[in-house]
Amino acid sequence: MKVLNGYSKIKKDTVLTIGNFDGVHKGHKKIIKQTVQLSKKNNLKSVVVTFNPHPIEFFKKNHEPFKLTNNITKIDEIKKLGVDYIVFLKFNRKLNKLPPEDFIKKLIKFKPKFIVVGYNFHFGYKRKGNTSLLRKFALKYCYSLKVVKPIVNKNKKVFNSTFIRKKLKYGEYNVAKEMLGRNWLIEGTIIKGSGRGQKIGYRTANFLLKDYIVPMKGVYLTQSYFEKNKKKKYFGLANIGTRPTFKGKKIFFENHFFNSKKFLYGKKIFVELLEFLRKEKKFANIIKLKEQIEKDILLAKKIIKGNK
């Protein structure tokens, strides 16, 4: 898969889909898979067009962290689906102000014979463009439109990024994981912490969540790997929160490994959240905290053993 920026020329005719694809969840994958299937069936190239920065970042300069994936994970997940090209368009004032038909003209630069979108796709200035407008201009611009129906769970909830964010914040991690179709993966750069973990016998690799949405604060079973070594993974226990026992205020991701004590500051770490174990809690003293950590580790290892 080739990663392109802007309106790069693709020599062959294409099947194109477009969206933010934050999370690359099951609903997104359904759209992208149909794009790939159409391209193979018609001997065309598959193209996923997305935006950088995310429109929310453009419109709300002081927005709360909201992302489910960074661009690294987005690219990796889309690549797994057999896509030929992923194109990042710069979302700026000029793109935002484009009338819907002018936006379509921009897409035509990618030579689409088919355009594949989700049922609720909107585009152009003030999101005035929709699937009906795309269908209206299909003959004029020589493409066929494919509108993909949403995926819903057993409770009739539509798989979408907004709903997944809510479930993460409310601690309903299993629902979020079901909709993602995988474990939630976050990435950070290890920074030096206060050193308390090492003092109490549970050294941690720490990083800031930055643009990622803050899930329910608490303890999670994790599986991690380091930059450039995806095959070697480490189980561990992470606390996401402010460390109320120590009167902390800033939100940290602190990950303790069961089978490794070696990690380097400044190194990138990729962490999968496997299970949500409990909410963050303030303890009366360090002894009580250590007792709870021991219980958390026993529970985590029991879950690991049960899944083997």
N, C-alpha and C positions, 0 to 999 in steps of 0.2 A: 504493500500500500504506500502511495506517495502522499506526503503532506505538503500542501500548497498554501500560499498566502495571497489574498487578493484575487483579481480576475485573471489568473494564469490561464494560458491557452492549453486546452486539451484537444488534441488533434482529431480524436475519434468522436462520433456521436455518443450520447450518454443517456443514462437513466439517472435522474437527479432527485434527491430529497433534501429538505432544508428544515432546520430547527435549532434550538439551543442545545437539546440533548443532554441537559445536566442530569447526571446519574446514569445515563444509558441504561434505563430500567427496561422491564419486559415490554412495555408499550412502545418505547423507542426501538427496541430490537425487532419488534414485529414490523415496523415501518421500514427499517434498514434491510431486514431480510428480504422483504418483498421487492425492495429496490434492487438488491443483488440478484434475486431470482429472475426478475424481468430483464436485467442486463445480460445475463447468461443465455436466457431463452432467445433473445434477439441479437446476440453477438454485439453488444454495446458495452461501454464502460460505466461502472457504477460510481456515482459521485455523492458524497455527503457534504453539504454546505452548512457551516455553523458560524458562530460569531465570537469575536474576541475584541474588546471585553464582552461579557454577558450584558445584555441590555439593562438589567437591574443595576449593574455597576455604573452604567452611563447615566441613567436617570436619577439615581439616588447616590450622590457622592459620599454621604456619611451613613450608608446603609448598614444594617446589622449583618453579620456573616450569614451566608445562606447556601453556599455551594455544597453539592453532593460529590462532585468530582472536580479535580483540577484538569488542566489540558493533557497532562501526561496520561492519566487514567482514562480520560475520554478517548484519546487516540488509541490506547491499548485495547480497550473494550470494542471499539468500532473495527479495529483491524481484525479481531477474532472472527468477525462476521463475513469476512471475505471481500471487503470493499476495495475498489481500485484506487480511489482518491478521496482524501478528506481536505476540504478547503476552508480556511479561516478567513472570513470577511471582517474587516475592521469596522466595528460598530461606532459610528461617530455622528456628529450633527447632520452632515450631508446625507448619510444613508438614512437616518431617522426621518428626514424631511421629504424623502422621495414619495411621490404619489404612487398608489398601488400599481398602475400600469407601467410606470417608469421602473419600479422594482422588478416587475416581470421582465422588462427589457434587459435588466442586468443579468437575470438568470439565464436568458437566452444566449448570453456569451459563452455559456458552458455547453451549448449545442444539445439541449435535451430533446430526445424523441418522446420521453415519458417524464412526467413529474409526479412524484409520490409524496403525499403529505398525510398528516393525521387529520381526523375529522374536525378538530377545532383550530386548525392552523389559521393564523391571522398575520398580515404583513402590510408594509407601507405606512405612510404617515397616519398617526393616530390609530393604527391597526384597522384601517378601513377595508383592507383587502381580506378576502376569505375564500373558501373553496368554491363558492358560487362564482366569484369573479375570475378565479383561475380557470374554471370550466368555460366561462364566457369568452375568454381570450385564447382558448386552446386552438381553435381553427386558424385564427389570425397569425399566431406565432408557431404553428405547426408542431404541436406536441399533444400527447394524450395524457389525460389526468387520471391518477389512481388515488382514491381517498380511502385510507385505512381506518377501519372501525376500532374503537378502543378495546383494551383488555379490561375485564372486570373480575373482581374476586367473588367468593361465594356470598359475600354480604352486599353485592352489587356496587361496590366502590371501584371507581375508575382508577387504573394504574396511572398516576401522574406524579411529577416531581413535587408539587405542592403538598399532596397528601403524604408522600414519603417523608418530607421534612417534618410535618406535624407528628407523625408516628415516632420519629426519632426524638423529637422534643418531649413527647409524652411518655417515653420509655417503652413503647410498644415495638421493640426492636424486631421481633419475629415477623410482624406484619410488614415492616419496612424491608426486611431481608427478602421476604416472599415477593414483594413487588420489584425489588432490584433484580431478583433472580440470582443473587450471589451475596457473599458477605460484603458489608460496606468497607471500602478500602480508603484509608486516608494516609497522607504522606507529610512528613515534616523533617526539619533539620535539627539534629540533637544539640541541645544547648546545656550549659552548666546550670544545675539547680542549686538548691540551698545545702545539699549534702545530707539532709535529714534521713533519707532512705537508707543510705549506707550506714549511718550511725545506729539505726534501729534494726539493721540486718537485712534490709530489703532494698538493695540498690536499684535505681530506676534510670531509664533513658527518658529524658524529658524533651518535649517540644511544644510550641504554641500552635493552636488550631488555625490561627489567622483567618482566611476567608471561608473556611468550612463552617457549616451550620453547627451550633453547639447542641449535641444530643442531650438526653436526660443525664444530669450529673450523677456519677456513680461509678461502679466497678464492673469491668467487662473482662471476659475471657478473650484473649487475643492470639493471633498468629502473625509473626513479623518476619520480614526479610530486609536485608540491607541493599543499598544501591549496587547494581551490577552483579548481584548474586541471588537471583530469584529462587533458585532451586533449594538453597539452604534456609529453612524456615525454623522459627523458634516460637514455642508456645510461651504464653506469659499472662500476666494479670495487669490490667491498666486501670488507673483511676483518672477519670475526667472530672475536673472541678477545681475548686478554690482552696482545698485543704483546710476546712473549717476548724479542725482540731488545733491547727497552728495559726488561726486567724488570718488566713490568706485571702486575697482579694482577686488576684489575677487568675484566669482560667488556664490550667496547664493540662497537658496529656502526659501522664507519668506511667511508664511501662516497665514492669519488673519481669525479667525472663526467668523461666524455670531451669533452662539448660544452657545458659550462657552468661558469663560475667564480663565479656569483652565487648565494648562498643566505644566508638570514637566521637568526640565532640566535633560538630561541623559536618558529620556524615549524614546522608539522607537515609531515612528509615521509612518503610512502607508497612502499615499495620492493618490487618483485617480484624474487624470485630466479629467474634464468633457467637458470643452469647452475652446478654445483659444479666448480671448476677444480682445487683442490689443498688439502691439509691445511695448517694453520698450522705455521710453522717458525721456529726461532730461527737467526738469521744471525750470522756472526762479526763483522760490522761493517756500517755504513750503506751502504758501497759495494756489498757483496754483496746487501744488501736492495734497493737501487735496481736492480741488474742483474736481480734476479728480478721486480721490479715491471714492468720494461720487457718481460720475456718474457710475463708474465701479460697485459699490455695487448695485446700482439701476438696472443696466442692468443684473447683475448676478441673483438678486432675481426675476427679470421678467422672466428669462430663467427657473429658478427653478419652479416658479408658472406655467409656460406654459407646463412644462413636467409632472405635477402632474395629 
